[in-house]
Amino acid sequence: MQICVVGIGYVGLVTAACLAEAGNTVVCVDNDSEKIARLKDGVIPIYEAGLAEIVKRNEKLGRLEFTTNLKYGIDNSLIIFLAVGTPSAEDGSANISAILSVSADIAENMSDYRIIATKSTVPVGTHQKVMDIIKSKTNTPFDYVSNPEFLKEGAAVEDFMSPDRIIIGTTNPEVHKTMKQLYSPFMRKSSRILFMDPVSAEMAKYAANTMLATRISFMNEISVLCEKLGADIEHVRRGLGSDSRIGSAFLFPGVGFGGSCFPKDIRALIHTGDANGVEMTIAKSVQQVNLNQQERFAKRITDYFAGRYDQTTLAVWGLAFKAKTNDVRESPAIHCIKKFLDCKIMIRAYDPEAASAAKTALDGKIETLENGYDALENADALVIFTDWQEFRNPDFELIATKLKKAVIFDGRNLYDPKVVKTAGFEYYSIGRAPILS
């Protein structure tokens, strides 16, 4: 099948590469000529396990092509995926100006029937705006599909290749058949395609992300109470997750969620509710709890070093908002480090993939190292923000020798308190009693 993907960011590139891997011919279109040139040279702008190999393989086989020429992409496709950015506007709404602009451009360059499918996360009702714009600029027949993505950063390729579900929002039975054929290679074990109307498809995306964020914030709020009452959040988590009605996913307490999806989508859902006279009280609480958790973690550290900020250096492990990605957008690490920098605390940081992006986000005010143990040299404490696999079983003896004092602030509950106590550390984690030296 011939495909065009417009907007080669995180979602667009993963979508294009995985569809090409299934044997489709895919034209990738982006108005960023520098990005397209780098992709043609084999430079992948994001870190995602397995993605670079798939891109290079399919480009070599001629199934994946990169261009800035939108008309070329339209002319050489049946299905056009919209995967452009929808960032938060100042009022919290999703800015869909790029979606509408691209829709107008597609309409003006469309000479034959096409299926327009939106992968971008868009507010409920966007489908009608897109269709209205296209109809206002062309008489060429088309169909519209709302096809939201459900990709986890760090596991996006795996999620695309073996999806939990595929949601297809369209009312045309013939389009059902086409989209089912497109996704059939990813449905070999069982069909997990859900067909519905476009409004419900758009809402399903926002509802899913807000529900997942709700589970995280709920556990983080419970963790605060655990600390006050002497309960262990890890025991509570296991007890809660063992209930088959609840399950264990997204119940890990931590320093808070971030990234390009949850914060933005919650803001957009709240704005949509306000615009329609429906107060999204749970979504607002989730948002506030997440901010509170980051503030609380940062304050625990600044309180510990109160009165000696200008003499303090912190070693930081993890800058990305989660492991297996180089994405620092709305990362709790960035939020907390800004608090430390405001206090004149020095930062020596390490992240396997996100160091460059984080340093840019922090205006170059931190020192980044290429080895986690090097970041510990003469630091006053180790602070962990991201649950990279390589942080899970470190050499505690080596950590202790490099730090001025054996102190760890663990924002991801990576370690067994008994282990770090035996190693001689002061250990502060989430929802558990501190281990004091």
N, C-alpha and C positions, 0 to 999 in steps of 0.2 A: 504494500500500500504506500502511496506517496503522501508524505507528511511535511508540513511546515511548522516550525516552532518559532514564535516571535517573542524575543526577550530571553537572552541566554545568560540568566543569572543562575541561582542555585536550582530552582525548580525546573527552569527551562533546559538547562544543560543535562541534568539527570534524566528528564523526560525524553529528550532527543536521543541521548546516548542509548538508553535502555530500549527505546522503540527501534532504533537502528540495529541493536543487538538481536532483536527478534526477526530481523530480515527485511524491515521496512526501509525505504529510501527517505532520508530526512534532510531537509534544508533548514539550517539554523540562521535566523535573521536577528541582527541587533544593530542599533544605530551608533553604537560605540565602536568606531573603526579600529581603535587601538586594541580593544578586547578581541575583536575578530581576527586581527593580524596575529595576536599572540596565540590564539587558538589554532590558527593555521600553522603556526610554528611548533605546535605541540605543547604550548604552555597552558596548563589548566589553572584558572583563577581561584578555584576553591579546593579545599582538601576534603576528600570524601573517599573512603576505602573502596578500591576497585574501579573508581570512575576513570582515572587517567588511562588505564589499560583499555577499557571499553571504547573510549573516545578515539584513541590512537588506532586501535584495531579496525574500527568501522570506517574511520576516515581513509585508512589505507585501502580498504575494500571498496571504497566509493559509495558507501551507504550513508555517510555523514558528511555534510558540506556546510561551510560557514561563509556568510556573506552579509553585506549591509544593504543589499538590493531587495527590498520588500516585494517588488513586482515579480522578480525572479522566483522568490519563494512561493508566491501566490500561484503563479503560472504552472509551477511544478508540484502541485499538491492537490489532494482532495480534501484533507482535513487540515485546518489551520488552528494550531493551539496558541492561545494568548497566555503568556507567562511573564508579563512585564510586572514591575514592582507596584505595590499599592501601600506606600508608607503611611504612617500616621500623620494626619494634618494637625494643626495647632489645637483644634477643638476635640481631638481624639478620634475623629472619624477617619475612615480609610480614604486616602486620596486616590481616586480612580481616574484622574485626568489622563494618565498614560494609556489606560485601557480604552478610554473613549477616543483618544487621539489615534491610536493604532486602528481601532474599528473603522474610523472615518477613512483612514488611508487604505485599508483593505477594500472598503466599498468602492473607492475611486479607482482601484486597480483590478477589480474583479470582473472578468468577462464571461465567466461560466459558473455553474452551480458549485458551491463550496459548503462545507460544514465548518462553522466557527465554534471552537470549543475553548472555554475559559478554564485554565488551570490555576490562574492567580486567585488568591483569596480575596473575594469581593463582597461588599455589603449586600444584604438581601434586597433584591429589586434591580440589581445591576444588569441582569439579563435583559430586562425590558429597555433599559437605556441603550444598551449595545444594539439591540434589534432596531430600535427607533432610529438611531444614527445611521445604521447601514441602509435601512429602507428609505431614509431621506436623501440618500446620495446615489442610489442605484436601483434599477428595476431587475437586476440579476437575481435569480432565485437563490436562496440559501436556507440553511437550518442552523439553529443555535443549540449548543449543548453546554450545560454547566457540569464540569468534570473536575471537582475539587481534588487537590492532592492531599495525601496523608503520609508524608515522608518525614521520618525522624532524621534530623541531622546526625551524621555519624553512622547511620545505617540506611541511608536513602536508596542506594542501589539495591540492597537486599529487600527493602520494603517495596520497591517498584517491581522487582522480579517475582516476589512472593507476597502479594498484597493481602492484608486482612480483608479488604473489600475494595471494590471499585464502584463509585457512585456516578451514575449517568443521569443527568437531569434534562429530559427532553420529552415532548409529547408526540413525536413522530415515530411510529412503529418501524419505518424503514431505516431511520437513523439508529434505532435500537439494534437492528441487524448489523449495520456497518460498525458501530462501536463495539458490539460483541465480538465481531470478527477481528477487530484491531487488538482487543485485549485477550483473545483466546489463547495465545501462547503462554500467558501468565496464569492461566486457569486450568492447567493440565490435571491437577489433583481433584479439584472441585470448583464449581462455578460460584464465585463470590461477587458477582455483579448485581448491584441493586439499581433498578430503574425507578425513577420518580420524576416529578415535575421540577423545573428549574428553581422555583422558589424554595422548595424543600431541600434541594441539593445545596443551595447556598447557605441555608440555615444549618444544615447538618454539619458543615465544616466548622462554623463558629461554635456550635454547641459542643462538638467533640473536643476542640482545643480548650474551651472553657471548663469542661468537665475534668479533663486531665489536670489542668492547672488547679482546679478546686481540690483535687485529691492531694496535690503537693502542699498547697497552703493549709489544708486541714491538718495534715501531719505536722507541719511546722508550728501551727498554733498549739497543737497538743504537746509538742516537744517543750514549749515554754512552761506549760503546766507540769509536765513531768519533772523538769528541773526544780520547780518550786516544791513539789510534793515528794521528791526522792524516788520517783518511778524511773524506769529505764525505757526510753522510747524504742529501743531495738526489740525489747521483749514485747512491748505494746504493738509494734508494727507486725511482728510475727503472729501474735494472737489475732490481730485484726485481719491480716491477709489470709489466714487459714479458713476464714469464713467463705464458703463457696459463693455466697451472694455478693461478696465484696472483691475477693481476689487480691493478689499482692502487687500488681503493677502500679507504678507511680505513687507508692506509699513511703518512699524513702525521704526522711527528713534531711534538711540541709540548709544552706545559706540562702536559698531562694532560687526561683527559675528566671531565665532570661532568654536571649535569642531573638530571632526575627519574627517568631510566630505568636507565642503565648501573650506577651505583653501587648503587642499591636492588636491582636484579634480580640482580646478582652476589652481594650479601649474602644474598638469599633463596635462591639456588641453593646457596650454601655451607651454609646452615642446613638446607635440605632434604637435602643429602647427609649432613651430620652426623646428622640425625634418623633416617636410614635406614642408617647404618653405612658410608657411602661417602665417603671423603675427596676433596673436589673440589680437588685439588692445583693444577691449572692456574688455576682460578677464583681461588683464594687468592693465587697468584702475580701474576695480573693486577691484583688489588686492591692488593697491596703495591707493585708497580712503579708504579702510578698515583700512589700517595701519595708514593713516593720521588721521582718526577719533579717534583711540585709543591714538595716540600721542597728539592730540589736547586736549582730555579730561584730560589726565595726566598732560599736561602743564598748563591747567587752574587751576588745584589744586596746583601744585608746585609753580606757579606764586603767587597764593594767600598767600602762606606761605613763600615766599622768605625772606631770612635773618633770619629765625627762625626755620629751618628744624629740628635741633637737639633738639628743645624744643616742637616739634609737634607730636601728636598722632592722627591717623585717625581711626575711627570706620568704618569697612567695612561690608556691608550686601551683601552677594552673592559672591561666588567664582567660581561656575560652569559656563560654557559658556552660559548656558540657564537654565531655571527652569525645574524641574522634572527629573533631572539627576545628577549624581555625577561626570560627565566628566569634567575635567579641561584642556583637551588638547586644546592648542591654545586659551584659554579663555582670553578675553580682561581684565578680572580682574587680571589674573596672569601677563600679559604684563604690565599693569599700576602699579601694586604693586611693581614690580621689579624696576620701575622708582622711586617710592617713597622710597624704601629701599636704592637705590643708593644715595639718598639725605639724608640718615640717619633719615628718618621719621619712627616713630614707628607705627606698625599696630596691631590693635585688631580686629579680624574678626569673623564673624558668617555665616555659611551656613548650612541649614538643612541636607544636604547629602554629600557635597563635601569638608568639612573641612579637613579631613585626607589626601585626595588626594592633595589638594592645599598646605597643609603644607609640604608634601613631595616634591612637585614641586618647592617649594620656600626654600628648604633646611632647613626647620625648623625655618626660620627667622621671622615668624609671630606668634603672640599669637592667638589661636583659642578658642572661648567660646561656651558653649552649649546653650546659650540663647542670642538672638539678643540684648536685652536691657542691658545685662551684658557687651557686647562689647562697649557700649556707655560711660561707666564710665570714667569720666575725659578726654574724647577725645575732640579734638579741632573741629571736624566736623564729620558728617556722610557721607559716600560715598556709593552709591548703584550701584552695577554692574549687578545684576541678578534679573529678575522679578518674584521671588517666590510669590505665592499668599499671604502668610502671611505678606509680606512687603507692601501690597497695601492699607491697612487701619489701620495704626499703631496708637498708643497713642501719639500724638504729644506733649501733655503736659508732659508726662513722658520722652520723648526724650529730650525735652528742659531742664528738670531738671537734667538730667544725663550728658549732654554735657557741656563743659566749655563755649561754645558759640553756640547759636542756628543757625547752618549752615548746609545745606544739599547740596551735589553735587549729582544729580540724573542722572545716565547714562541710565535710561530706561523710563524717563518721566512718572513715576508712579502717580504723584500727581497733583492735580489742583492747579495752582499758587495762586488762591484766598484763598484756604483753608490754605496753608502754610503761606501765608502773614498774615492772620487773627491770626494764631497761633504764629506769631512773629518771623518767621524764615527768614534768608537770604537763598535764594533758587536759585540754578543754575542748569538748565536742558539743554536739547538738542533742539536747534532751536527755543528757546523762550527767551524773554527778562528776564534777571535776576530779582529776587525780592530782593530788598535791604532793610536792617533794618533801 
